[in-house]
Amino acid sequence: MPLSTLIESAAALVGWRRAYTDTTEVDGLLTEQTETVRRQAANHAALATAKNGDALDVQPGVLDVRGRVLADVLYLEGVLVGARNRDLEPELIERLADVVDHGHELTELLADTVRTTAAVNAADH
C-alpha cells in the first residue's frame, strides 16, 4: 500500500478527511468510490436472490439500509445548518438542501418498503 494511502487511511480512523481543491481530483475520487462499490457488489444480486426467498427475508436488510441512510441524512442536515450559519456559497447551500430533502424522501421510501414487507407477509398468512 502506498504511503499516502496508508496515511489517509490512518487519518480517516480518527475522523480526519482530506479536502480536495481540484475538480479533476474530486471526479477521480468519485469514480474510484463508484468502482470500488461496484466491485464489492458484483456478486450481490446472486447472493440476494439465493437469500431472499420471501418478503420477510428482505425486511432486515432494507431496515438496516434505512437506518444508515437516516443517520447520514441527519449528519448532512447538520452540515447544511453549519453552511447556512457560516453564510457559505448559496450554490453549496442549495445543493446540500437538495441532498437533505432527497435523503429524507429516500428514508420515507425505505420505511414504506419495510412496512410493505410486513403487510405482504400478513396478507399471505
C-alpha positions in Angstrom: 0.0 0.0 0.0 1.4 3.4 -0.9 2.4 5.6 2.0 -0.1 8.3 1.0 -2.9 5.8 1.1 -1.7 4.4 4.4 -1.6 8.0 5.9 -5.0 8.8 4.6 -6.4 5.5 6.0 -4.9 6.2 9.4 -6.2 9.7 9.4 -9.7 8.5 8.5 -9.7 6.3 11.5 -9.6 9.4 13.8 -12.1 11.3 11.7 -9.8 13.4 9.6 -10.6 13.7 5.9 -8.7 15.4 3.2 -10.3 18.3 1.3 -9.8 18.4 -2.4 -9.5 21.7 -4.2 -9.3 20.5 -7.8 -12.4 19.2 -9.6 -10.3 16.7 -11.5 -9.2 15.1 -8.2 -12.8 15.1 -7.0 -14.0 13.5 -10.2 -11.3 10.9 -9.8 -12.2 10.2 -6.2 -15.9 9.9 -7.1 -15.1 7.4 -9.9 -12.9 5.4 -7.6 -15.6 5.2 -5.0 -18.1 4.1 -7.6 -15.8 1.4 -9.0 -14.9 0.1 -5.5 -18.5 -0.3 -4.5 -19.4 -1.9 -7.9 -16.6 -4.4 -7.4 -17.8 -5.2 -3.9 -21.4 -5.6 -5.1 -20.6 -7.7 -8.2 -22.0 -10.9 -6.7 -24.7 -9.3 -4.6 -27.6 -10.0 -7.0 -26.9 -13.7 -7.0 -26.5 -13.8 -3.2 -29.6 -11.7 -2.6 -31.6 -14.0 -4.9 -30.5 -17.1 -3.0 -31.1 -15.4 0.4 -34.3 -13.5 -0.1 -37.0 -16.2 -0.5 -39.9 -14.1 0.7 -40.8 -10.6 1.9 -39.7 -11.1 5.4 -36.2 -12.1 4.2 -35.9 -8.7 2.5 -37.1 -6.7 5.5 -33.9 -6.7 7.8 -31.6 -5.6 5.0 -33.9 -2.7 3.9 -34.4 -1.7 7.6 -30.6 -1.6 8.1 -30.1 0.5 4.9 -32.8 2.9 6.1 -31.0 3.3 9.4 -27.7 4.1 7.8 -29.3 6.5 5.3 -31.2 8.3 8.0 -28.0 8.7 10.1 -26.2 10.1 7.1 -29.0 12.4 6.2 -29.1 13.8 9.7 -25.4 14.3 9.6 -25.8 16.2 6.3 -28.6 18.2 7.8 -26.1 19.4 10.4 -23.6 20.2 7.7 -26.3 22.2 6.0 -27.1 24.2 9.1 -23.4 24.9 9.6 -23.1 26.1 6.0 -26.1 28.4 6.4 -24.8 29.7 9.7 -21.4 30.5 8.1 -23.0 32.1 5.1 -21.2 29.8 2.7 -21.8 30.0 -1.0 -25.5 29.9 -2.0 -24.9 27.2 -4.6 -23.4 24.9 -2.0 -26.2 25.6 0.4 -28.8 24.8 -2.3 -27.0 21.6 -3.2 -26.8 20.5 0.4 -30.5 21.3 0.9 -31.4 19.2 -2.2 -29.4 16.3 -0.8 -31.0 16.5 2.6 -34.5 16.7 1.0 -33.8 13.8 -1.3 -32.3 11.8 1.6 -35.5 12.3 3.7 -37.5 11.2 0.7 -35.3 8.1 0.4 -35.8 7.3 4.1 -39.6 7.5 3.6 -39.4 5.2 0.6 -37.4 2.7 2.5 -39.8 2.9 5.5 -42.7 2.3 3.1 -40.8 -0.7 1.7 -40.3 -2.1 5.3 -44.0 -1.6 6.0 -44.8 -3.4 2.7 -42.7 -6.5 3.7 -44.8 -6.8 6.9 -48.1 -6.1 5.1 -47.3 -8.7 2.3 -46.5 -11.3 5.0 -49.7 -10.6 6.9 -51.7 -10.9 3.8 -50.1 -14.3 3.0 -51.0 -15.7 6.4 
